[in-house]
Amino acid sequence: MSDTFDRARALEENLARQIEAIRASDVKITLLVPTCTAMIGVVAALLRSADLGALPTAYVLLSTIPIVVAYAFMALSVIPRLRGQRSESLVFFGGIAAQDAAEFRARALALTPEAYLADLAEQCHAAAGIARTKYRHGRHAYLAFFLALPFWALAIYLLSHPI
């Protein structure tokens, strides 16, 4: 029995790490959203009073397009991906909520250690996939953001100091 508890504890810790990785990815995105919004706001404010020439327009576009791409990747990162989850899971919140309370209670009380370990393992795998996808989308969002920065700085300079 101790071996089962040890394996369950290891899988529970693994699942906690996967969930923490998901949370960390979300935190990174929450830092990027207001920054990109402020960048767009500054450009919009300066555009109102700017005399647009070809060069400032080019830099505005070269900075705005990657910021829009960053927003797209931010959106992909924060949208939960729950497909593929087993609806009968006793670990995943969606599986638990899909059952009425009496059904969940009966299934939880009848759960074998092997079935619990299998459910935990599946949830660890699903959470790892979500974390990987979130990090990939977050990485692309930050790459687009960093690509926009020099063009944004030049656009701001040219919009506030006409040639």
N, C-alpha and C positions, 0 to 999 in steps of 0.2 A: 504494500500500500504506500510505503514511503516513496518508492520510485515514481508512482503515479503523482503524488503530491509534488515531488521535485520537478517532474516534467510539466505539471500544470503551472507551478510557480515560474518556471523558466519561460513558458509560453505567455503567461500573463505579463511578465516583465518585458518580453519581446513586443507584445501588443502595446504596452504602455510606451515603449520607445518609438514605435511606428506612429502612434497617435501624437506624441510629442514632436516628431519630425513634421507631421502634417501641420500642427499648430505653429511651429517655427517658420514654415513656409508661408503661412498666412500672415504672420507678423511682418515678414520681410515685404510682402506685398502692401500691407497697410502703411508702410513708410513711403512707398513709391507713389501711391495714389495722390496724396495731397501735394507732393512735389511736382508731379506732372500737371496737376490741375493749376498750381500756381504758375508754372511755366507758360501754360496756355493763356492764363489770365493776364500775365504781363505782356505777352505778345498782342493779345486782343486790345488791351488798354493803349498800347503804343500805336497800334494800327489806326485807331480812331483819329489821331492827330498827325499821322505821318504822311509825308509826300512820298508815295511809293514809286521807286524806280525799279529797274530790272534786278539790280543786285540785292536790295533788301527783300524783294519779293521772292527771289530764289532762295535766300537763306531762311526766310519764314517758312517756305514750303519744305526745305531740307530739314528743318527742325520739327515742323508740325507732323509730317508724315511718320517719322519714327515714334513720336509720342503717341499718335493714334494706334500704331502697331503695338506699342507697349501697353496701352489700354486694353487692346484685344487680348493680349496674353495675360494681363492681370485678370480680366473677366474669366478666361478659361481656367485660370488657377483657382479662383475662389468658388466656381460653380461645383457643387458636390457631384461626384460620380458614384452613384450607388447601384448602377445596373450590375448584374452578375452576383449580387449579394443573395444569399440563400434566405428566403422569406421565413423558413422554419428555424433559423438560428436562435439560440438562447443566449447569445453573447451580443450580437449586432442589434442596435436599438430598433432598426427597421423590422427585423424579425420578431422582436419582442412586442413591439407596438401593433404588429399585424394580427396578433392573437388577442382574444379577450382574456381578461385576468384569470378566469377559472382554467382556461386551456393552458395558459402559460404556467400557472402554479402546478397543474397536474404534470405537465411535461418536465418542468424543472425538478419536481420531486422524484420523477421516474428516470432522470438522466443518469446514465452510467458514466463512470470515469473515462472510459474509452471514447464515448460519444462527446463528452465535454472537451477532451484533448483534441479530437478531430475538429470540433467547432472552433476552438481557439486557434488551431493551426490554420484553418481556412480564413479566419478573421485577420490573423497576422499577415497572411499572404495578400489579402484584399487591401489591408491598410498600407502595406508596403507598396503596392501598385499605385494607390492614390498618392502617397508621399512622393514617389518617383515622378508621377505625372505633374504634380504641383511644383516640384522643384524644377522640372524641365521647362514648364511654362513660365515660372518665375525667373529662371535664368534668361529665357528669351526676352522677357519684359525688361529686365535690367540691361541686357545687351542693346536693345532698341533705345532705351533711355540714355545710355552712355554714348551711343551713336548720335543722338540728338543734341547732346550738350554743347559741343563746339559750334554747331550751326546755330543753335539757339543763342549762344553768347554773341556771335557775330550779328545775328538778326537784331538782337536787342541794341547792340552798339549802333548799327546802321539806322535803325528806326529812331533812335534818340539823338543821333548826330548825323543829320543829312549831309550827303556829299555835295 
